[in-house]
Amino acid sequence: MAITLREQYLEGFVSSHEMDCMAPQVAAAAAQLRQHTGAGSDFHGWLTLPRDYDKEELARIHAAAEKIRSDTDVLVVIGIGGSYLGARSAIELLRSPYYNALGKDGPAIYFAGCNLSGSYLDEILALCEGKRVSLNVISKSGTTTEPALAFRVLRGMMEQRYGKEAAGRIYCTTDRARGTLKSLADREGWQTFVIPDDVGGRYSVLTAVGLLPMAVAGIDIDAVLAGAQKAMQELANEDFSANACYRYAAIRNILLRRGKAIEIYASYEPRFTQMGEWLKQLYGESEGKDGKGLFPASVAFTTDLHSMGQFIQDGSRNLFETVIDFITPAADLTVEEDPENLDGLNFLSGMAMRQINRRAMQGTILAHTRGGVPNLVLEVPAINEEEYGYMVYFFMLACGISGYLLGVNPFDQPGVEAYKKNMFALLGKPGYEDLRQELLAKLGE
Amino acid sequence: MAITLREQYLEGFVSSHEMDCMAPQVAAAAAQLRQHTGAGSDFHGWLTLPRDYDKEELARIHAAAEKIRSDTDVLVVIGIGGSYLGARSAIELLRSPYYNALGKDGPAIYFAGCNLSGSYLDEILALCEGKRVSLNVISKSGTTTEPALAFRVLRGMMEQRYGKEAAGRIYCTTDRARGTLKSLADREGWQTFVIPDDVGGRYSVLTAVGLLPMAVAGIDIDAVLAGAQKAMQELANEDFSANACYRYAAIRNILLRRGKAIEIYASYEPRFTQMGEWLKQLYGESEGKDGKGLFPASVAFTTDLHSMGQFIQDGSRNLFETVIDFITPAADLTVEEDPENLDGLNFLSGMAMRQINRRAMQGTILAHTRGGVPNLVLEVPAINEEEYGYMVYFFMLACGISGYLLGVNPFDQPGVEAYKKNMFALLGKPGYEDLRQELLAKLGE
């Protein structure tokens, strides 16, 4: 179990002396993180969490998940951003994007409170009809507009349907002691789980935020944490030449400085697609500030070779690819012989799809690098809980290091407030009257 | 019915004299398209298709869709790229991303042949178990690896299950006269629909490629075509000042020349998300060539304000946003009063979600433009068939014009062949022996 970084496809794009020059920079960035001297050090809790996790809380997560699995057909998870992307992407990767449709093991899981669409919420309500429902609302404060509004509506549905029994079906993942949601939960008798103070939203997937929905989906969360702990140990190696995570952080900064403004995360397993969204938040929100940052994008190959493939092969040369290569897929099929060979594909007969997919990957990497696109490969042995936990920790650690290399605070997100302030003003929230007048004038109202 | 382009948020980013300078360029690009003098003019068929569509074929599409709706629980649509993204995005936009799960009206529709993952295909087979299944295989040639492999597997399942009756459940959308799939269909007695010779994959959604799956999902395809025809008429206006489509094409080229390398399509309706993927193929594959092109990305707001929002607000200033603003959503909910106002959201009580979502959009546009990100707004009156048809034609026409402005052939995709050649060589396809040796050496095998 480990991620292996393949650097051979960087030949001609990143030279070894550039890497040498980065070594002391990386050491400095790692020190900022590990000695908590860097900006945002109040939010370094994720760094040791796989080891220091609250065992009692973990037991409560297991128990709650068992209860939900036994008395629930539909779990609605209410959250946005880091309270949404982690669990969803884990379930799609480790179970399936068709987890709900396959309906084999565990309740259906839907996500709400991750937008302001009335029609979306209306459909979530429809999907709950006639089903035994539980809610997991995830919000540090309880006042973030999107999840708070969805929770209003869904809590109403629950209380109408279950009366006082609703309390046993509402699970809150929130602040340990403060905030609206915590107070409400204590009063109503809802079970609560903790979002630690020193872990920001996009670094929170290995807390109850991600672990409770995962466990409900039948994912072995102990194995997830074990994988993360293994990564925590292995990636603490301060030898730059031997630390794949540090090298990845260095390479992406070198490529950015060389004018590669876009990093494309590419995988050949469709079930990784939603993980691409998780990565976009992790890196985009951590690094996209002060006018800086690699623009994160993601593709699902080979699907997107027939959409974004042309651009990557031959368009503007301002990008590079980071390929997540799963050596062993979740399942497989073998291509059978067609006696007539009408589709001309009998040269593939007897091959496993994984072999074909792998050759597609290798062929694509060679084509794209020849087209002028640097390719990094992160090799992951298999798609399972341990590897997932390892991978998550790897990407979070690389992100922290990378952000310090870039010269930003990888743990804040001041820019997210701008739209909220404007939205509150336009919606007439008390206290925003002056801004409201200014904005209405700009809108010509 | 029409798309309105709002240019007011471009103030400070694009000046009116720049637009004036573009007018003759746009006229030249439009002439290249309308007089078929531009590169790729063999593929201009989509330009008049909404008017010149084969009425007899349309009737056959209706009839096939009715049959499928009456005798099928699961339709598997087999295709990749333009044979996949159009139908899927239309169904998600016009019905719902939860169309299958809601299960109210029409067969479930799954997509296959759009990747090389054995585990994906294995799950599609599982989803067919115990259901009445039909297939719609979409491929011009019938030899594209991904759909051909999936069709081998799924056809085997169908023949095993239905014997000779399988023929009545297989529908092929393919070349009018030539190719492996057409020959096979004629021999096996499968019904066929036509991919016109002069319409490339990414411009094909208004042919049987997109229309048959849409009709199976209960979408009124006559209304879709009527909307497209309306766009065809209205957007033929050669007055640059009055043609929103031409102006959009001009603005995105101006912004590219000003160093905005990334265009982000943004919508506040989650059901538009998959349309973002369709747009990425349309623009990425049309313009990403010869080292040129805007990198297309997409976001689903407000979801992604909590992931990509920070970057857009405050990261590298190399991007702009094109907002698709649906004035009327598909459905709505009203926020109810909470007597205790524990979440502090009572200032929203009595408001429709659409009003809140709209204020979020306006607030975001004002925040992002203040952050240095040009915003274009394309206002669409509603989410329905006519508007969808109009919108599709609008984006295809803008893409053709924009590609000619950029100085590329917007109708070819030579770069897509590079990975295929390498993949064939690595998989041992006869005729690729020399390349195989070269590539294996590069891989160190």
Interface residues (C-beta under 8 A of the other chain):
Chain A: Q8 I80 G81 G82 Y84 L85 S96 Y98 N100 A101 L102 A108 C114 N115 L116 S117 G118 S119 Y120 L121 D122 E123 A126 L127 G142 T143 T145 E146 A148 L149 F151 R152 V153 G156 T180 S183 L184 G201 R202 A261 I262 Y268 E269 P270 R271 E277 K280 Q281 G284 E285 E287 G288 K289 D290 G291 K292 G293 L294 F295 P296 A297 A300 F301 T302 T303 L305 H306 S307 M308 G309 Q310 F311 I312 Q313 D314 G315 S316 R317 N318 L319 P329 A330 A331 D332 L333 V335 E336 D338 L342 D343 G344 L345 F347 L348 M351 A352 M353 R354 I356 N357 R359 A360 Q362 G363 T364 L366 A367 H368 R370 G371 Q413 P414 G415 V416 A418 Y419 K420 K421 N422 M423 F424 A425 L426 L427 G428 K429 P430 L439 K442 L443 G444
Chain B: Q8 I80 G81 G82 Y84 L85 S96 Y98 N100 A101 L102 A108 C114 N115 L116 S117 G118 S119 Y120 L121 D122 E123 A126 L127 G142 T143 T145 E146 A148 L149 F151 R152 V153 G156 T180 S183 L184 G201 R202 A261 I262 Y268 E269 P270 R271 E277 K280 Q281 G284 E285 E287 G288 K289 D290 G291 K292 G293 L294 F295 P296 A297 A300 F301 T302 T303 L305 H306 S307 M308 G309 Q310 F311 I312 Q313 D314 G315 S316 R317 N318 L319 P329 A330 A331 D332 L333 V335 E336 D338 L342 D343 G344 L345 F347 L348 M351 A352 M353 R354 I356 N357 R359 A360 Q362 G363 T364 L366 A367 H368 R370 G371 Q413 P414 G415 V416 A418 Y419 K420 K421 N422 M423 F424 A425 L426 L427 G428 K429 P430 L439 K442 L443 G444
